[in-house]
């Protein structure tokens, strides 16, 4: 009977990259569908805390539906933008170094998220901004 050999670092990194790629693809498929954000209370985007007073005031004068529409539009924009993220995420995974992968494996639960934020924030922002801007303009509550 052959003895089990420990996996090489290269094999472990390849496995991590494959798992991240599959998980990312599945996550993007789920959240980029209608109600991917809006219908999921765990990731739904709520009005920013800075708008709490505006929200209360508008609801008092009968414009609560506009605030509801605004919140829904933010989530719809996120659903549309999520589909744009897949190429960026997959590229990020492919460009990941052994050091990056080791830091993710040995890091906190949000280590992969921090990797993306530290290395791809600008690219994601420039991809998402036009989608979010268009959605907010369609609602008519905000002009960016």
TIVOBA-196074 format. One record per residue: residue number from 0; residue in three letters; x, y, z of N, C-alpha, C in turn. Coordinates in steps of 0.2 Angstrom, whole numbers, plus 2048, in hexadecimal, padded with zeros to 3 digits. Layout:
BEGIN
{num->NUM residuo->ALA n.X->X n.Y->Y n.Z->Z ca.X->X ca.Y->Y ca.Z->Z c.X->X c.Y->Y c.Z->Z}
...
REM end
This chain:
BEGIN
{num->0 residuo->UNK n.X->804 n.Y->7FA n.Z->800 ca.X->800 ca.Y->800 ca.Z->800 c.X->804 c.Y->806 c.Z->800}
{num->1 residuo->UNK n.X->803 n.Y->80B n.Z->7FC ca.X->807 ca.Y->811 ca.Z->7FB c.X->805 c.Y->816 c.Z->801}
{num->2 residuo->UNK n.X->80B n.Y->819 n.Z->803 ca.X->809 ca.Y->81E ca.Z->808 c.X->807 c.Y->825 c.Z->805}
{num->3 residuo->UNK n.X->802 n.Y->828 n.Z->809 ca.X->800 ca.Y->82E ca.Z->806 c.X->805 c.Y->834 c.Z->807}
{num->4 residuo->UNK n.X->806 n.Y->837 n.Z->802 ca.X->80B ca.Y->83C ca.Z->801 c.X->808 c.Y->843 c.Z->803}
{num->5 residuo->UNK n.X->80B n.Y->847 n.Z->807 ca.X->808 ca.Y->84E ca.Z->808 c.X->808 c.Y->852 c.Z->802}
{num->6 residuo->UNK n.X->803 n.Y->856 n.Z->801 ca.X->802 ca.Y->85A ca.Z->7FB c.X->807 c.Y->85F c.Z->7FB}
{num->7 residuo->UNK n.X->809 n.Y->861 n.Z->7F5 ca.X->80E ca.Y->866 ca.Z->7F4 c.X->80B c.Y->86D c.Z->7F5}
{num->8 residuo->UNK n.X->80F n.Y->872 n.Z->7F6 ca.X->80C ca.Y->879 ca.Z->7F7 c.X->809 c.Y->87B c.Z->7F0}
{num->9 residuo->UNK n.X->80C n.Y->879 n.Z->7EB ca.X->809 ca.Y->87B ca.Z->7E4 c.X->802 c.Y->877 c.Z->7E3}
{num->10 residuo->UNK n.X->801 n.Y->871 n.Z->7E5 ca.X->7FB ca.Y->86E ca.Z->7E5 c.X->7F6 c.Y->871 c.Z->7E9}
{num->11 residuo->UNK n.X->7F8 n.Y->873 n.Z->7EF ca.X->7F3 ca.Y->876 ca.Z->7F4 c.X->7F1 c.Y->87D c.Z->7F1}
{num->12 residuo->UNK n.X->7F6 n.Y->881 n.Z->7EE ca.X->7F4 ca.Y->887 ca.Z->7EB c.X->7EF c.Y->886 c.Z->7E5}
{num->13 residuo->UNK n.X->7F1 n.Y->882 n.Z->7E1 ca.X->7EC ca.Y->880 ca.Z->7DB c.X->7E5 c.Y->87E c.Z->7DE}
{num->14 residuo->UNK n.X->7E5 n.Y->87A n.Z->7E3 ca.X->7DE ca.Y->879 ca.Z->7E6 c.X->7DB c.Y->87F c.Z->7E8}
{num->15 residuo->UNK n.X->7DE n.Y->883 n.Z->7EC ca.X->7DB ca.Y->889 ca.Z->7EF c.X->7D9 c.Y->88D c.Z->7E9}
{num->16 residuo->UNK n.X->7DD n.Y->88E n.Z->7E4 ca.X->7DB ca.Y->892 ca.Z->7DE c.X->7D4 c.Y->88F c.Z->7DB}
{num->17 residuo->UNK n.X->7D4 n.Y->889 n.Z->7DA ca.X->7CF ca.Y->886 ca.Z->7D7 c.X->7C8 c.Y->887 c.Z->7DB}
{num->18 residuo->UNK n.X->7C9 n.Y->886 n.Z->7E2 ca.X->7C3 ca.Y->887 ca.Z->7E6 c.X->7C1 c.Y->88E c.Z->7E6}
{num->19 residuo->UNK n.X->7C5 n.Y->893 n.Z->7E6 ca.X->7C3 ca.Y->89A ca.Z->7E6 c.X->7C0 c.Y->89B c.Z->7DF}
{num->20 residuo->UNK n.X->7C3 n.Y->899 n.Z->7DA ca.X->7C0 ca.Y->89A ca.Z->7D3 c.X->7B8 c.Y->897 c.Z->7D3}
{num->21 residuo->UNK n.X->7B8 n.Y->891 n.Z->7D5 ca.X->7B1 ca.Y->88E ca.Z->7D5 c.X->7AC c.Y->891 c.Z->7DA}
{num->22 residuo->UNK n.X->7AF n.Y->893 n.Z->7E0 ca.X->7AA ca.Y->896 ca.Z->7E4 c.X->7A8 c.Y->89D c.Z->7E2}
{num->23 residuo->UNK n.X->7AD n.Y->8A1 n.Z->7DF ca.X->7AC ca.Y->8A7 ca.Z->7DC c.X->7A6 c.Y->8A7 c.Z->7D7}
{num->24 residuo->UNK n.X->7A7 n.Y->8A2 n.Z->7D2 ca.X->7A3 ca.Y->8A2 ca.Z->7CD c.X->79C c.Y->8A0 c.Z->7CF}
{num->25 residuo->UNK n.X->79B n.Y->89C n.Z->7D4 ca.X->795 ca.Y->89A ca.Z->7D7 c.X->791 c.Y->8A0 c.Z->7DA}
{num->26 residuo->UNK n.X->795 n.Y->8A3 n.Z->7DE ca.X->793 ca.Y->8A9 ca.Z->7E2 c.X->790 c.Y->8AF c.Z->7DD}
{num->27 residuo->UNK n.X->794 n.Y->8B0 n.Z->7D8 ca.X->792 ca.Y->8B5 ca.Z->7D3 c.X->78C c.Y->8B3 c.Z->7CF}
{num->28 residuo->UNK n.X->78B n.Y->8AD n.Z->7CE ca.X->785 ca.Y->8AA ca.Z->7CA c.X->77F c.Y->8AB c.Z->7CF}
{num->29 residuo->UNK n.X->780 n.Y->8AA n.Z->7D5 ca.X->77A ca.Y->8AB ca.Z->7DA c.X->778 c.Y->8B2 c.Z->7DB}
{num->30 residuo->UNK n.X->77D n.Y->8B7 n.Z->7DC ca.X->77C ca.Y->8BD ca.Z->7DE c.X->77A c.Y->8C2 c.Z->7D8}
{num->31 residuo->UNK n.X->77C n.Y->8C0 n.Z->7D2 ca.X->77B ca.Y->8C4 ca.Z->7CC c.X->774 c.Y->8C3 c.Z->7C9}
{num->32 residuo->UNK n.X->770 n.Y->8BE n.Z->7CC ca.X->769 ca.Y->8BD ca.Z->7CA c.X->765 c.Y->8C2 c.Z->7CD}
{num->33 residuo->UNK n.X->75F n.Y->8C3 n.Z->7CB ca.X->75A ca.Y->8C7 ca.Z->7CE c.X->759 c.Y->8C5 c.Z->7D5}
{num->34 residuo->UNK n.X->759 n.Y->8C9 n.Z->7DA ca.X->758 ca.Y->8C8 ca.Z->7E1 c.X->75E c.Y->8C4 c.Z->7E4}
{num->35 residuo->UNK n.X->764 n.Y->8C4 n.Z->7E0 ca.X->76A ca.Y->8C1 ca.Z->7E3 c.X->76C c.Y->8C5 c.Z->7E9}
{num->36 residuo->UNK n.X->76B n.Y->8CC n.Z->7E9 ca.X->76D ca.Y->8D0 ca.Z->7EE c.X->766 c.Y->8D2 c.Z->7F2}
{num->37 residuo->UNK n.X->762 n.Y->8D5 n.Z->7EE ca.X->75C ca.Y->8D8 ca.Z->7F1 c.X->757 c.Y->8D2 c.Z->7F5}
{num->38 residuo->UNK n.X->757 n.Y->8CC n.Z->7F2 ca.X->753 ca.Y->8C7 ca.Z->7F6 c.X->757 c.Y->8C3 c.Z->7FB}
{num->39 residuo->UNK n.X->75D n.Y->8C5 n.Z->7FC ca.X->761 ca.Y->8C1 ca.Z->801 c.X->763 c.Y->8C5 c.Z->807}
{num->40 residuo->UNK n.X->760 n.Y->8C5 n.Z->80C ca.X->761 ca.Y->8C9 ca.Z->812 c.X->768 c.Y->8C9 c.Z->815}
{num->41 residuo->UNK n.X->76B n.Y->8C4 n.Z->813 ca.X->772 ca.Y->8C3 ca.Z->816 c.X->777 c.Y->8C8 c.Z->812}
{num->42 residuo->UNK n.X->776 n.Y->8C9 n.Z->80C ca.X->77A ca.Y->8CE ca.Z->808 c.X->777 c.Y->8D4 c.Z->806}
{num->43 residuo->UNK n.X->770 n.Y->8D4 n.Z->807 ca.X->76C ca.Y->8DA ca.Z->804 c.X->770 c.Y->8E1 c.Z->806}
{num->44 residuo->UNK n.X->770 n.Y->8E5 n.Z->802 ca.X->773 ca.Y->8EC ca.Z->803 c.X->76D c.Y->8F0 c.Z->806}
{num->45 residuo->UNK n.X->76E n.Y->8F3 n.Z->80C ca.X->769 ca.Y->8F7 ca.Z->80F c.X->76B c.Y->8FF c.Z->80E}
{num->46 residuo->UNK n.X->767 n.Y->903 n.Z->80F ca.X->768 ca.Y->90A ca.Z->80F c.X->76E c.Y->90C c.Z->813}
{num->47 residuo->UNK n.X->773 n.Y->910 n.Z->811 ca.X->778 ca.Y->911 ca.Z->815 c.X->776 c.Y->915 c.Z->81C}
{num->48 residuo->UNK n.X->779 n.Y->914 n.Z->821 ca.X->778 ca.Y->917 ca.Z->828 c.X->777 c.Y->91F c.Z->827}
{num->49 residuo->UNK n.X->77B n.Y->922 n.Z->822 ca.X->77B ca.Y->929 ca.Z->821 c.X->775 c.Y->92B c.Z->81F}
{num->50 residuo->UNK n.X->771 n.Y->927 n.Z->81C ca.X->76A ca.Y->929 ca.Z->819 c.X->764 c.Y->928 c.Z->81E}
{num->51 residuo->UNK n.X->766 n.Y->926 n.Z->824 ca.X->760 ca.Y->924 ca.Z->828 c.X->75C c.Y->92A c.Z->82A}
{num->52 residuo->UNK n.X->75E n.Y->930 n.Z->82B ca.X->75A ca.Y->935 ca.Z->82C c.X->756 c.Y->937 c.Z->826}
{num->53 residuo->UNK n.X->759 n.Y->937 n.Z->820 ca.X->756 ca.Y->939 ca.Z->81A c.X->750 c.Y->933 c.Z->819}
{num->54 residuo->UNK n.X->751 n.Y->92D n.Z->81A ca.X->74C ca.Y->928 ca.Z->819 c.X->746 c.Y->929 c.Z->81E}
{num->55 residuo->UNK n.X->748 n.Y->92B n.Z->824 ca.X->742 ca.Y->92C ca.Z->829 c.X->73E c.Y->932 c.Z->827}
{num->56 residuo->UNK n.X->741 n.Y->937 n.Z->825 ca.X->73E ca.Y->93D ca.Z->822 c.X->73A c.Y->93C c.Z->81C}
{num->57 residuo->UNK n.X->73C n.Y->939 n.Z->817 ca.X->739 ca.Y->937 ca.Z->811 c.X->733 c.Y->932 c.Z->813}
{num->58 residuo->UNK n.X->734 n.Y->92E n.Z->817 ca.X->72E ca.Y->929 ca.Z->819 c.X->729 c.Y->92D c.Z->81C}
{num->59 residuo->UNK n.X->72A n.Y->932 n.Z->820 ca.X->725 ca.Y->936 ca.Z->824 c.X->721 c.Y->93A c.Z->81F}
{num->60 residuo->UNK n.X->724 n.Y->93C n.Z->81A ca.X->720 ca.Y->940 ca.Z->815 c.X->71D c.Y->93C c.Z->80F}
{num->61 residuo->UNK n.X->71E n.Y->936 n.Z->810 ca.X->71A ca.Y->931 ca.Z->80B c.X->71F c.Y->92F c.Z->805}
{num->62 residuo->UNK n.X->725 n.Y->930 n.Z->806 ca.X->72A ca.Y->92E ca.Z->800 c.X->72E c.Y->928 c.Z->802}
{num->63 residuo->UNK n.X->72B n.Y->924 n.Z->806 ca.X->72F ca.Y->91E ca.Z->808 c.X->730 c.Y->919 c.Z->802}
{num->64 residuo->UNK n.X->72B n.Y->919 n.Z->7FE ca.X->72C ca.Y->915 ca.Z->7F8 c.X->732 c.Y->916 c.Z->7F4}
{num->65 residuo->UNK n.X->733 n.Y->91D n.Z->7F4 ca.X->739 ca.Y->91F ca.Z->7F0 c.X->740 c.Y->91C c.Z->7F3}
{num->66 residuo->UNK n.X->740 n.Y->91C n.Z->7FA ca.X->745 ca.Y->919 ca.Z->7FD c.X->746 c.Y->912 c.Z->7FC}
{num->67 residuo->UNK n.X->740 n.Y->90F n.Z->7FC ca.X->740 ca.Y->907 ca.Z->7FB c.X->743 c.Y->906 c.Z->7F4}
{num->68 residuo->UNK n.X->741 n.Y->90A n.Z->7EF ca.X->743 ca.Y->909 ca.Z->7E8 c.X->74A c.Y->90B c.Z->7E8}
{num->69 residuo->UNK n.X->74D n.Y->90F n.Z->7EC ca.X->754 ca.Y->911 ca.Z->7EC c.X->758 c.Y->90B c.Z->7EE}
{num->70 residuo->UNK n.X->756 n.Y->908 n.Z->7F4 ca.X->759 ca.Y->902 ca.Z->7F7 c.X->759 c.Y->8FC c.Z->7F2}
{num->71 residuo->UNK n.X->753 n.Y->8FB n.Z->7EF ca.X->753 ca.Y->8F6 ca.Z->7EA c.X->757 c.Y->8F7 c.Z->7E4}
{num->72 residuo->UNK n.X->758 n.Y->8FD n.Z->7E2 ca.X->75C ca.Y->8FF ca.Z->7DC c.X->764 c.Y->8FE c.Z->7DE}
{num->73 residuo->UNK n.X->765 n.Y->8FF n.Z->7E4 ca.X->76C ca.Y->8FD ca.Z->7E6 c.X->76E c.Y->8F6 c.Z->7E5}
{num->74 residuo->UNK n.X->769 n.Y->8F2 n.Z->7E7 ca.X->76A ca.Y->8EB ca.Z->7E7 c.X->76A c.Y->8E8 c.Z->7E0}
{num->75 residuo->UNK n.X->765 n.Y->8EB n.Z->7DC ca.X->765 ca.Y->8E9 ca.Z->7D5 c.X->76C c.Y->8EB c.Z->7D1}
{num->76 residuo->UNK n.X->76E n.Y->8F1 n.Z->7D3 ca.X->775 ca.Y->8F3 ca.Z->7D0 c.X->77A c.Y->8EE c.Z->7D2}
{num->77 residuo->UNK n.X->77A n.Y->8EC n.Z->7D9 ca.X->77F ca.Y->8E7 ca.Z->7DB c.X->77E c.Y->8E0 c.Z->7D7}
{num->78 residuo->UNK n.X->778 n.Y->8DE n.Z->7D6 ca.X->777 ca.Y->8D8 ca.Z->7D2 c.X->77A c.Y->8D8 c.Z->7CB}
{num->79 residuo->UNK n.X->779 n.Y->8DE n.Z->7C8 ca.X->77C ca.Y->8DF ca.Z->7C1 c.X->783 c.Y->8DF c.Z->7C2}
{num->80 residuo->UNK n.X->786 n.Y->8E3 n.Z->7C6 ca.X->78D ca.Y->8E4 ca.Z->7C7 c.X->791 c.Y->8DD c.Z->7C9}
{num->81 residuo->UNK n.X->78D n.Y->8D9 n.Z->7CC ca.X->791 ca.Y->8D3 ca.Z->7CE c.X->793 c.Y->8CF c.Z->7C8}
{num->82 residuo->UNK n.X->78E n.Y->8CF n.Z->7C3 ca.X->790 ca.Y->8CB ca.Z->7BD c.X->797 c.Y->8CE c.Z->7BA}
{num->83 residuo->UNK n.X->798 n.Y->8D4 n.Z->7BB ca.X->79E ca.Y->8D7 ca.Z->7B8 c.X->7A4 c.Y->8D5 c.Z->7BC}
{num->84 residuo->UNK n.X->7A3 n.Y->8D3 n.Z->7C2 ca.X->7A9 ca.Y->8D1 ca.Z->7C6 c.X->7AC c.Y->8CB c.Z->7C5}
{num->85 residuo->UNK n.X->7A9 n.Y->8C6 n.Z->7C2 ca.X->7AC ca.Y->8BF ca.Z->7C1 c.X->7B2 c.Y->8BF c.Z->7BD}
{num->86 residuo->UNK n.X->7B3 n.Y->8C3 n.Z->7B8 ca.X->7BA ca.Y->8C3 ca.Z->7B5 c.X->7BF c.Y->8C6 c.Z->7B9}
{num->87 residuo->UNK n.X->7BD n.Y->8CB n.Z->7BD ca.X->7C2 ca.Y->8CE ca.Z->7C1 c.X->7C4 c.Y->8C9 c.Z->7C7}
{num->88 residuo->UNK n.X->7BF n.Y->8C6 n.Z->7CA ca.X->7C1 ca.Y->8C1 ca.Z->7CF c.X->7C5 c.Y->8BB c.Z->7CC}
{num->89 residuo->UNK n.X->7C3 n.Y->8B9 n.Z->7C7 ca.X->7C7 ca.Y->8B3 ca.Z->7C4 c.X->7CE c.Y->8B5 c.Z->7C2}
{num->90 residuo->UNK n.X->7CF n.Y->8BB n.Z->7BF ca.X->7D6 ca.Y->8BE ca.Z->7BE c.X->7DA c.Y->8BE c.Z->7C5}
{num->91 residuo->UNK n.X->7D6 n.Y->8C1 n.Z->7CA ca.X->7DA ca.Y->8C2 ca.Z->7D0 c.X->7DC c.Y->8BB c.Z->7D3}
{num->92 residuo->UNK n.X->7D8 n.Y->8B6 n.Z->7D2 ca.X->7DA ca.Y->8AF ca.Z->7D4 c.X->7E0 c.Y->8AD c.Z->7D0}
{num->93 residuo->UNK n.X->7E0 n.Y->8AD n.Z->7CA ca.X->7E5 ca.Y->8AB ca.Z->7C5 c.X->7EC c.Y->8AF c.Z->7C7}
{num->94 residuo->UNK n.X->7EB n.Y->8B5 n.Z->7C9 ca.X->7F1 ca.Y->8B9 ca.Z->7CA c.X->7F4 c.Y->8B8 c.Z->7D1}
{num->95 residuo->UNK n.X->7F0 n.Y->8B5 n.Z->7D5 ca.X->7F2 ca.Y->8B4 ca.Z->7DC c.X->7F9 c.Y->8B0 c.Z->7DC}
{num->96 residuo->UNK n.X->7FD n.Y->8B3 n.Z->7E1 ca.X->804 ca.Y->8B0 ca.Z->7E2 c.X->804 c.Y->8AA c.Z->7E7}
{num->97 residuo->UNK n.X->809 n.Y->8A7 n.Z->7E8 ca.X->809 ca.Y->8A2 ca.Z->7ED c.X->809 c.Y->8A5 c.Z->7F4}
{num->98 residuo->UNK n.X->80C n.Y->8AB n.Z->7F5 ca.X->80B ca.Y->8AF ca.Z->7FB c.X->804 c.Y->8B1 c.Z->7FC}
{num->99 residuo->UNK n.X->801 n.Y->8B3 n.Z->7F7 ca.X->7FA ca.Y->8B5 ca.Z->7F8 c.X->7F6 c.Y->8AF c.Z->7FA}
{num->100 residuo->UNK n.X->7F6 n.Y->8AA n.Z->7F7 ca.X->7F2 ca.Y->8A4 ca.Z->7F8 c.X->7F4 c.Y->8A1 c.Z->800}
{num->101 residuo->UNK n.X->7FA n.Y->8A2 n.Z->801 ca.X->7FC ca.Y->8A0 ca.Z->808 c.X->7F9 c.Y->8A4 c.Z->80D}
{num->102 residuo->UNK n.X->7F9 n.Y->8AB n.Z->80C ca.X->7F6 ca.Y->8AF ca.Z->811 c.X->7EE c.Y->8AE c.Z->811}
{num->103 residuo->UNK n.X->7EB n.Y->8AC n.Z->80C ca.X->7E4 ca.Y->8AB ca.Z->80C c.X->7E3 c.Y->8A4 c.Z->810}
{num->104 residuo->UNK n.X->7E7 n.Y->89F n.Z->80F ca.X->7E6 ca.Y->899 ca.Z->812 c.X->7E7 c.Y->89A c.Z->81A}
{num->105 residuo->UNK n.X->7EC n.Y->89E n.Z->81B ca.X->7ED ca.Y->89E ca.Z->823 c.X->7EA c.Y->8A4 c.Z->826}
{num->106 residuo->UNK n.X->7E7 n.Y->8A8 n.Z->822 ca.X->7E4 ca.Y->8AF ca.Z->825 c.X->7DD c.Y->8AE c.Z->828}
{num->107 residuo->UNK n.X->7DA n.Y->8B3 n.Z->829 ca.X->7D3 ca.Y->8B4 ca.Z->82C c.X->7CE c.Y->8B1 c.Z->827}
{num->108 residuo->UNK n.X->7C8 n.Y->8B1 n.Z->829 ca.X->7C2 ca.Y->8AE ca.Z->825 c.X->7C1 c.Y->8B3 c.Z->81F}
{num->109 residuo->UNK n.X->7C3 n.Y->8B9 n.Z->820 ca.X->7C2 ca.Y->8BE ca.Z->81A c.X->7C9 c.Y->8BF c.Z->816}
{num->110 residuo->UNK n.X->7CD n.Y->8BB n.Z->817 ca.X->7D4 ca.Y->8BC ca.Z->814 c.X->7D3 c.Y->8BD c.Z->80C}
{num->111 residuo->UNK n.X->7CF n.Y->8B9 n.Z->809 ca.X->7CE ca.Y->8B9 ca.Z->802 c.X->7CB c.Y->8C0 c.Z->800}
{num->112 residuo->UNK n.X->7C6 n.Y->8C2 n.Z->804 ca.X->7C3 ca.Y->8C8 ca.Z->802 c.X->7C8 c.Y->8CE c.Z->803}
{num->113 residuo->UNK n.X->7CC n.Y->8CE n.Z->808 ca.X->7D1 ca.Y->8D3 ca.Z->809 c.X->7D6 c.Y->8D3 c.Z->803}
{num->114 residuo->UNK n.X->7D8 n.Y->8CD n.Z->801 ca.X->7DC ca.Y->8CD ca.Z->7FB c.X->7D9 c.Y->8D0 c.Z->7F5}
{num->115 residuo->UNK n.X->7D3 n.Y->8CF n.Z->7F4 ca.X->7D0 ca.Y->8D2 ca.Z->7EE c.X->7CF c.Y->8DA c.Z->7EF}
{num->116 residuo->UNK n.X->7CD n.Y->8DC n.Z->7F5 ca.X->7CD ca.Y->8E3 ca.Z->7F7 c.X->7D4 c.Y->8E6 c.Z->7F6}
{num->117 residuo->UNK n.X->7D9 n.Y->8E3 n.Z->7F8 ca.X->7DF ca.Y->8E7 ca.Z->7F8 c.X->7E2 c.Y->8E7 c.Z->7F1}
{num->118 residuo->UNK n.X->7E0 n.Y->8E2 n.Z->7ED ca.X->7E3 ca.Y->8E2 ca.Z->7E6 c.X->7DF c.Y->8E4 c.Z->7E0}
{num->119 residuo->UNK n.X->7D8 n.Y->8E3 n.Z->7E1 ca.X->7D4 ca.Y->8E4 ca.Z->7DC c.X->7CE c.Y->8E9 c.Z->7DD}
{num->120 residuo->UNK n.X->7CF n.Y->8ED n.Z->7E2 ca.X->7CA ca.Y->8F2 ca.Z->7E4 c.X->7C8 c.Y->8F7 c.Z->7DE}
{num->121 residuo->UNK n.X->7CE n.Y->8FA n.Z->7DC ca.X->7CD ca.Y->8FF ca.Z->7D7 c.X->7CA c.Y->8FC c.Z->7D0}
{num->122 residuo->UNK n.X->7CC n.Y->8F6 n.Z->7CE ca.X->7C9 ca.Y->8F3 ca.Z->7C8 c.X->7C1 c.Y->8F2 c.Z->7C9}
{num->123 residuo->UNK n.X->7C0 n.Y->8EF n.Z->7CF ca.X->7B9 ca.Y->8EE ca.Z->7D1 c.X->7B5 c.Y->8F4 c.Z->7D1}
{num->124 residuo->UNK n.X->7B7 n.Y->8F9 n.Z->7D4 ca.X->7B4 ca.Y->900 ca.Z->7D5 c.X->7B2 c.Y->902 c.Z->7CE}
{num->125 residuo->UNK n.X->7B7 n.Y->902 n.Z->7C9 ca.X->7B6 ca.Y->905 ca.Z->7C2 c.X->7B1 c.Y->901 c.Z->7BE}
{num->126 residuo->UNK n.X->7B1 n.Y->8FA n.Z->7C0 ca.X->7AC ca.Y->8F6 ca.Z->7BC c.X->7A5 c.Y->8F7 c.Z->7BF}
{num->127 residuo->UNK n.X->7A4 n.Y->8F8 n.Z->7C6 ca.X->79E ca.Y->8F8 ca.Z->7C9 c.X->79B c.Y->8FF c.Z->7C9}
{num->128 residuo->UNK n.X->79F n.Y->904 n.Z->7C9 ca.X->79C ca.Y->90B ca.Z->7C9 c.X->797 c.Y->90D c.Z->7C4}
{num->129 residuo->UNK n.X->799 n.Y->90C n.Z->7BE ca.X->794 ca.Y->90E ca.Z->7B9 c.X->78D c.Y->90A c.Z->7BA}
{num->130 residuo->UNK n.X->78D n.Y->904 n.Z->7BC ca.X->787 ca.Y->900 ca.Z->7BD c.X->783 c.Y->903 c.Z->7C3}
{num->131 residuo->UNK n.X->786 n.Y->905 n.Z->7C8 ca.X->783 ca.Y->908 ca.Z->7CE c.X->781 c.Y->90F c.Z->7CC}
{num->132 residuo->UNK n.X->785 n.Y->913 n.Z->7C9 ca.X->783 ca.Y->919 ca.Z->7C7 c.X->77C c.Y->919 c.Z->7C3}
{num->133 residuo->UNK n.X->77C n.Y->915 n.Z->7BE ca.X->776 ca.Y->915 ca.Z->7BA c.X->770 c.Y->913 c.Z->7BE}
{num->134 residuo->UNK n.X->770 n.Y->90E n.Z->7C2 ca.X->76B ca.Y->90C ca.Z->7C6 c.X->768 c.Y->911 c.Z->7CB}
{num->135 residuo->UNK n.X->76D n.Y->915 n.Z->7CE ca.X->76B ca.Y->91A ca.Z->7D2 c.X->768 c.Y->920 c.Z->7CE}
{num->136 residuo->UNK n.X->76A n.Y->921 n.Z->7C8 ca.X->767 ca.Y->927 ca.Z->7C4 c.X->760 c.Y->925 c.Z->7C2}
{num->137 residuo->UNK n.X->75F n.Y->91E n.Z->7C1 ca.X->758 ca.Y->91C ca.Z->7BF c.X->753 c.Y->91D c.Z->7C4}
{num->138 residuo->UNK n.X->755 n.Y->91C n.Z->7CA ca.X->751 ca.Y->91D ca.Z->7D0 c.X->74F c.Y->925 c.Z->7D0}
{num->139 residuo->UNK n.X->754 n.Y->929 n.Z->7CF ca.X->753 ca.Y->930 ca.Z->7CF c.X->754 c.Y->933 c.Z->7D6}
{num->140 residuo->UNK n.X->756 n.Y->92F n.Z->7DB ca.X->757 ca.Y->932 ca.Z->7E2 c.X->75E c.Y->935 c.Z->7E2}
{num->141 residuo->UNK n.X->763 n.Y->933 n.Z->7DE ca.X->76A ca.Y->935 ca.Z->7DE c.X->76C c.Y->937 c.Z->7D8}
{num->142 residuo->UNK n.X->770 n.Y->93C n.Z->7D7 ca.X->774 ca.Y->93D ca.Z->7D1 c.X->77B c.Y->93D c.Z->7D2}
{num->143 residuo->UNK n.X->77F n.Y->939 n.Z->7CF ca.X->786 ca.Y->938 ca.Z->7D1 c.X->78A c.Y->93C c.Z->7CB}
REM end
